[in-house]
Amino acid sequence: MKQYVFSFYTDQTKPMVREEAILADGMMDAFLKAKKIMKAYEKELGIPVRVQYKGVRYRNVDIA
């Protein structure tokens, strides 16, 4: 499995930015999981959340 990295953020005066590494079998699986996470963040915060695809990690190592 690969780790697909997505950034979740808001366009508010006090922006929220979170990065999530999602374990998935393929790109479509990763996008479906990212959409579920986005909906959970929107429900929790009560404001629209945007998602940006960052890249793929092929090993379990940190990209920082």
C-alpha positions as CSV (number, residue, x, y, z in Angstrom):
1,M,0.0,0.0,0.0
2,K,1.1,3.5,-0.7
3,Q,0.5,6.6,1.4
4,Y,-1.2,9.4,-0.4
5,V,-0.7,12.8,1.2
6,F,-3.5,15.4,1.2
7,S,-3.6,18.9,2.7
8,F,-7.0,20.0,4.3
9,Y,-7.4,23.7,4.8
10,T,-10.0,26.5,5.2
11,D,-10.1,30.0,3.7
12,Q,-11.2,31.7,6.9
13,T,-9.6,34.6,8.8
14,K,-8.1,32.0,11.2
15,P,-7.1,29.2,8.7
16,M,-6.8,25.6,9.6
17,V,-4.3,23.5,7.8
18,R,-3.8,19.7,8.4
19,E,-1.9,17.2,6.4
20,E,-3.1,13.6,6.3
21,A,-1.3,10.5,4.9
22,I,-3.9,8.1,3.7
23,L,-3.1,4.4,3.2
24,A,-4.8,3.2,0.0
25,D,-4.6,0.6,-2.7
26,G,-4.9,3.2,-5.5
27,M,-5.6,6.8,-6.4
28,M,-9.3,6.4,-6.5
29,D,-9.4,4.7,-3.1
30,A,-7.3,7.5,-1.7
31,F,-9.6,10.2,-3.1
32,L,-12.7,8.5,-1.7
33,K,-11.1,8.3,1.8
34,A,-10.0,12.0,1.5
35,K,-13.5,13.0,0.7
36,K,-14.8,11.2,3.8
37,I,-12.2,13.0,5.9
38,M,-13.1,16.3,4.3
39,K,-16.8,15.8,5.1
40,A,-15.9,14.9,8.7
41,Y,-13.9,18.1,9.1
42,E,-16.7,20.2,7.6
43,K,-19.2,18.7,10.0
44,E,-16.8,19.2,13.0
45,L,-15.9,22.9,12.1
46,G,-19.2,24.0,10.4
47,I,-17.3,25.7,7.6
48,P,-16.2,24.6,4.1
49,V,-12.9,22.7,3.9
50,R,-10.7,22.4,0.8
51,V,-8.5,19.5,-0.1
52,Q,-5.2,19.6,-2.1
53,Y,-3.3,16.5,-3.3
54,K,0.3,16.7,-2.2
55,G,1.9,13.5,-3.4
56,V,2.7,9.8,-2.7
57,R,5.0,8.2,-0.2
58,Y,6.2,4.8,-1.3
59,R,7.7,3.9,2.1
60,N,6.6,4.6,5.7
61,V,9.0,7.6,6.0
62,D,8.4,11.2,6.8
63,I,8.8,13.7,3.9
64,A,9.9,16.6,6.2
